[in-house]
Structure formats: C-alpha cells, structure tokens
Amino acid sequence: MNVTTGPNRSLAGGVKRPVPQAPPSASPKSSARGFRTRTRKACLFIVALIIGVGCRAGSFRVATYNLESYLDTATPTRAIKSAESKAKIRESIQAVGPDVLALEEVGTVSALLELRDSLKADGCDFPYWQHLSCADTNIHVALLSKFAFIASRPHTNDNYLLDGRRFHVSRGFAEVDIKVGPNYSFTLIAAHLKSKRAFGQADEAEMRFEEAKLLREKIDARLALDPNANLVVLGDFNDSKDSASIRAVIGRGKTKLVDTMPAERNGDDRQAPGARCVNWTHYYAKEDSYQRIDFVMLSRGMARTWITNETYVLTLPNWGIASDHRPLVATFDTGQK
C-alpha cells in the first residue's frame, strides 16, 4: 500500500515522455487531423464559456468526480474504459474547470497519467498529482491539481475491527495541504467509502460506517491543530445525507462540517421557500434510481470563503457516456484580486 505523487511528471518515477517534433511539412491527412483537433478544442472552449467555467478574479475551484472504472488494463470484474467514455470525461472536466480535482475509481498510475496528459493536450494542465494504492487493487483515489502540494499525509493503511474480523479501508484517504497564493492555503481530504454492494464477509453499511468514523478522525486531527483551518472534505461517500456514515463524517458541535449541497444550474431559485433543487450525483441502473452520494464538505473556516452561487452539479448532454456519476464543484474566494 503506497502513494505515488508527481510534480509535473508524465510517467511514474518522474521520467518525461519525449515531446514529438512537428515535421517540416504536413501531409493532407495530418492537416485534416490538425483541423479536427483545433475544431475540438474550439468546441470545448465554447462549452466552457456557456457553462461558465471562468472563475472571478481571486477565486479557485475544487471538484470531485467518480470516473466509473477509468482503467487502462482489464480486471476480472472491470473492463477497460472506452475511448468514447474517456472523451466525455475530459469534456466534463473541461466544462467544470477545476483547479483541484479529486477523482474516484481511477485504475493504475498509468491510467491517471494518460488522463492527465490527454487533458493537457486539450489545454488543461494539472502539474501536480497523487495516486493512492490501498487494499482495493482495482480502483483508486487520485488527485490532480494546478497548485502545489506543500504537504502530503496519505492514509493507506487504516483498518478497523468488525464482528471479530479486521478490515482495511478499501481506498484509503488522500490528505494534502495546497498553497493557492501567498496568503491562502487549505487542506483537502478525499475519500471513496465502501460501496453499497453486498460483501460476503460483513455488512456493507457497517463497513462504510467504520470507514466514515476513521475519516472523521482525520478531520478531527486537522481541526484540533487549528479549529479555524481551511479544510475541504470531498468524494464519493456512497450514502445519503441522513445515513449514519454521512452523519459521522459531518460531525457535531464547533467542528461540524458544512454540506455545500451543490445543485444543477437549471434556473431554480435555491433561496425560494420550499425550493426543491435537483442535486443528484449518481444513477444506479439496477434500481433505476438517482441519489446524492457525492459530497463537498467544508470546515467553518473554509466556509467563510465559499462562493455559494458558483457551486453546482454539472449538467451536460449525454453525461452518462462518461460515468454513472456527475462531477460537482465548489468555488472559493482567496481575497486576492
């Protein structure tokens, strides 16, 4: 169980891929490819403008996105991600325009770096990245960031006792301190808690609750050092807001987290009495149900800089080609114009 982190690297271990040099003259076929590439980038730029990617001066965006098995090598239970699905994921990320992105269900390090390189080719560069390797050997938690990690505390070996048996937290917890500017930094903790799929050795809800309690320990440890710390806790928590596991993560009292509750930008007035905003983040095909199981939560200190009207769940045509989850994003003001 380990963590792989990269500052502006293209391959694991820090080896950069050679940059191909353009030939002195292009063939008609390569010219056509170049035209299609430029057209695609222009389309992505237009989509970004329509959805409102541009942050106000002095602000930044943090997002979370479960990619639904972003694998470059098949496993006995999971297939390789299709090119069509990968393209839709990149389109979704471009549309959200995050500065820091927490990812769930990423395959190997090479799968993460393929996504990172593909985003860079589209004009979206994340120089800093992290990939956790934990008990679950198929899918992992990962981070992409435009800002440097000034400290990293990956939690890859946490475990708990349940019904006389010891279990490891399947995907671990990524914890990093991120410096946004000279006078602003924050801590981010990303998690992907136990799914609702049945598990023969123990009850899945009880396992998720135990993982949630361990996640809350990380939150308490950070806030014990500084109750006013800027802290973002986000990811796929695989449960609804009134569940025991989500209540455990949120906590209580002075260190209770703020649930940002992102919703669609569809014209609904969130401040209207009795407003019922559309905020589902996951589609479960087996039950034909839509739920909000992905979260962005904030400490009280972080909530002071939260821009509520620039926090939302992405709506995009044919979103399901990418994943069974939708990305959600929260925006913050650094106070630096």
LINSUL-V791809 format. One record per residue. RES is the residue in one small letter. SS is DSSP state (A for helix, B for strand, O for the rest). OMEGA is omega as a letter, one per 40 degrees, with the letter a starting at -180 (* if undefined). Layout:
BEGIN
RES:SS:OMEGA
RES:SS:OMEGA
END
This chain:
BEGIN
m:O:a
n:B:i
v:B:i
t:B:a
t:B:a
g:B:i
p:B:i
n:O:i
r:O:a
s:O:i
l:O:i
a:O:a
g:O:i
g:O:i
v:O:a
k:O:i
r:O:i
p:O:i
v:O:a
p:O:i
q:O:i
a:O:i
p:O:a
p:O:i
s:O:a
a:O:i
s:O:i
p:A:a
k:A:a
s:A:i
s:A:i
a:A:i
r:A:i
g:A:i
f:A:i
r:A:i
t:A:i
r:A:i
t:A:a
r:A:i
k:A:i
a:A:i
c:A:i
l:A:i
f:A:i
i:A:i
v:A:i
a:A:i
l:A:a
i:A:a
i:A:i
g:O:a
v:O:a
g:O:i
c:O:i
r:O:a
a:O:i
g:O:i
s:B:i
f:B:a
r:B:i
v:B:a
a:B:i
t:B:a
y:B:i
n:B:a
l:B:i
e:B:i
s:B:i
y:B:a
l:O:i
d:O:i
t:O:a
a:O:i
t:O:i
p:O:a
t:O:a
r:O:a
a:O:i
i:O:i
k:O:a
s:O:i
a:A:i
e:A:i
s:A:i
k:A:a
a:A:a
k:A:i
i:A:i
r:A:i
e:A:a
s:A:i
i:A:i
q:A:a
a:A:i
v:A:i
g:O:a
p:O:i
d:O:i
v:B:a
l:B:i
a:B:a
l:B:i
e:B:a
e:B:i
v:B:i
g:O:a
t:O:i
v:A:a
s:A:i
a:A:i
l:A:a
l:A:i
e:A:i
l:A:a
r:A:i
d:A:i
s:A:i
l:A:i
k:A:i
a:A:i
d:O:i
g:O:a
c:O:a
d:O:i
f:O:a
p:O:a
y:B:a
w:B:i
q:B:a
h:B:i
l:B:i
s:B:a
c:O:a
a:O:i
d:O:a
t:O:a
n:O:a
i:O:a
h:B:i
v:B:i
a:B:i
l:B:i
l:B:a
s:B:i
k:O:i
f:O:a
a:O:i
f:B:a
i:B:i
a:B:a
s:B:i
r:O:a
p:O:a
h:B:a
t:O:a
n:O:i
d:O:a
n:B:a
y:B:a
l:B:a
l:B:a
d:O:i
g:O:i
r:B:i
r:B:i
f:B:i
h:B:i
v:O:a
s:O:a
r:O:i
g:O:i
f:B:i
a:B:i
e:B:a
v:B:i
d:B:a
i:B:i
k:B:a
v:B:a
g:B:a
p:O:a
n:O:a
y:B:i
s:B:i
f:B:i
t:B:i
l:B:i
i:B:a
a:B:a
a:B:i
h:B:a
l:O:a
k:O:a
s:O:i
k:O:i
r:O:a
a:O:a
f:B:a
g:O:a
q:O:a
a:B:i
d:O:a
e:A:i
a:A:i
e:A:i
m:A:i
r:A:i
f:A:i
e:A:i
e:A:i
a:A:i
k:A:i
l:A:i
l:A:i
r:A:i
e:A:i
k:A:i
i:A:a
d:A:i
a:A:i
r:A:a
l:A:i
a:A:i
l:A:a
d:O:a
p:O:a
n:O:a
a:O:i
n:O:a
l:B:i
v:B:i
v:B:a
l:B:i
g:B:i
d:B:a
f:O:i
n:O:i
d:O:a
s:O:a
k:O:a
d:O:a
s:O:i
a:A:a
s:A:i
i:A:i
r:A:i
a:A:i
v:A:a
i:A:i
g:O:a
r:O:i
g:A:a
k:A:a
t:A:i
k:O:a
l:O:i
v:B:i
d:B:a
t:O:i
m:O:i
p:O:i
a:B:i
e:B:i
r:O:a
n:O:i
g:O:i
d:O:i
d:O:a
r:O:a
q:O:a
a:O:i
p:O:i
g:O:a
a:O:i
r:O:a
c:O:a
v:O:a
n:O:i
w:O:a
t:O:a
h:B:i
y:B:i
y:B:a
a:O:a
k:O:a
e:O:a
d:O:a
s:B:i
y:B:a
q:B:i
r:O:a
i:O:i
d:B:a
f:B:i
v:B:a
m:B:a
l:B:i
s:O:i
r:A:i
g:A:a
m:A:a
a:A:i
r:O:a
t:O:a
w:B:i
i:B:a
t:B:a
n:B:i
e:B:i
t:B:a
y:B:i
v:B:a
l:O:i
t:O:a
l:O:i
p:O:i
n:O:a
w:A:a
g:A:i
i:A:a
a:O:a
s:O:i
d:O:i
h:B:i
r:O:i
p:O:i
l:B:a
v:B:i
a:B:a
t:B:a
f:B:a
d:B:a
t:O:a
g:O:a
q:O:a
k:O:*
END
